[in-house]
Amino acid sequence: MFSEYRSLISSLKGHDVHFDRLFNKHNVLDDKIKVMTSANGFDEILIEQLKKEKLLLKDEILGYLQQKAQ
């Protein structure tokens, strides 16, 4: 995710509480979606909601990275 910001992401991880919270929440959602989609009879509506939440977090992370890169 965001390969152009790889070095900035590395410098923020573990040093920026807000970034850590966003990044970790995104990863938790990603893992949860993977587990749910691999199960039989998964709830498609819930998964779509989680994907939307993950996308919003991704947008927020990108905005944060762009702000920090200036």
ABEGO torsion letter per residue (X at the ends): XGAAAAAAAAAABGABAAAAAAAAAAAAAAAAAAAAAABBGBBAAAAAAAAAAAAAAAAAAAAAAAAAAX
